[in-house]
C-alpha cells in the first residue's frame, strides 16, 4: 500500500471511532489499551517533534527499535508526513 493511502486510511479510521481500542500492550504484566484517539495524539506529537528537529522535504527517517508500541507510533508519524520517507530497520 503506498504511503499516502496508509495515511488516508489511518485518518479515516481515527475519525470514524476515536474511542475504539486500536491496540494493546503488556507492561509489567498488565495489559494496557491504546484507543485510536490516544494513538492519534501520540502520532501528531512525534510528527511535530520530527519537524521541530528540522526534518523537512525529502528527509529520510530511520527507525531502529525492537517490536514495541513506540516503533509503531514512530512509523505512523513518518507515514503521516508526506515529505518524509520511511525506512524500517
C-alpha positions in Angstrom: 0.0 0.0 0.0 1.5 3.4 -1.0 2.3 5.8 1.9 -0.5 8.3 1.0 -3.0 5.5 1.2 -1.8 4.4 4.6 -2.1 7.9 5.9 -5.6 8.3 4.4 -6.7 5.0 5.9 -5.3 6.0 9.2 -7.2 9.3 9.3 -10.5 7.8 8.1 -10.3 5.1 10.8 -9.3 7.5 13.5 -12.1 9.9 12.7 -14.7 7.2 12.5 -14.3 5.9 16.0 -11.6 7.6 18.1 -12.7 5.8 21.3 -12.3 2.3 19.9 -9.3 0.3 21.2 -6.8 0.0 18.4 -4.0 -1.9 20.1 -3.0 -3.4 23.5 0.4 -3.7 25.1 1.6 -5.6 28.1 3.8 -3.7 30.6 4.9 -5.3 33.8 2.2 -8.0 33.4 -0.6 -5.6 32.9 -2.4 -5.1 29.6 -2.9 -1.5 28.6 -5.2 -0.3 25.8 -4.5 2.3 23.2 -7.5 3.9 21.6 -7.4 5.5 18.1 -7.6 8.9 19.8 -4.6 8.2 22.1 -2.5 6.8 19.2 -3.5 9.8 17.0 -2.3 12.2 19.7 1.0 10.4 20.1 1.5 10.3 16.3 0.9 14.0 16.0 3.3 14.7 18.9 6.0 12.6 17.3 5.5 14.2 13.9 5.7 17.7 15.4 8.9 16.6 17.2 10.4 15.5 13.9 9.5 18.8 12.3 11.0 20.6 15.3 14.2 18.7 14.9 14.5 20.0 11.4 13.0 17.2 9.3 11.6 18.7 6.1 11.0 17.9 2.4 12.6 14.7 1.2 14.2 13.8 4.5 14.5 10.2 5.5 13.7 8.8 8.9 15.2 5.5 10.0 13.6 3.7 12.9 15.8 1.3 14.9 13.8 -0.4 17.6 12.6 -3.7 19.0 8.9 -4.6 18.2 7.0 -2.4 20.6 4.3 0.3 20.6 6.8 3.2 20.2 8.1 1.7 17.0 4.6 1.6 15.6 3.9 5.2 16.7 7.1 6.5 15.1 6.4 4.6 11.9 2.9 6.1 11.7 4.2 9.6 12.4 6.7 9.3 9.5 3.9 7.9 7.2 1.7 10.9 8.3 4.3 13.4 7.0 4.2 13.0 3.2 7.6 14.8 2.8 9.4 12.1 4.8 10.4 8.7 3.5 10.3 5.8 5.9 13.0 3.2 6.2 12.3 0.5 8.8 15.4 -1.2 10.1 
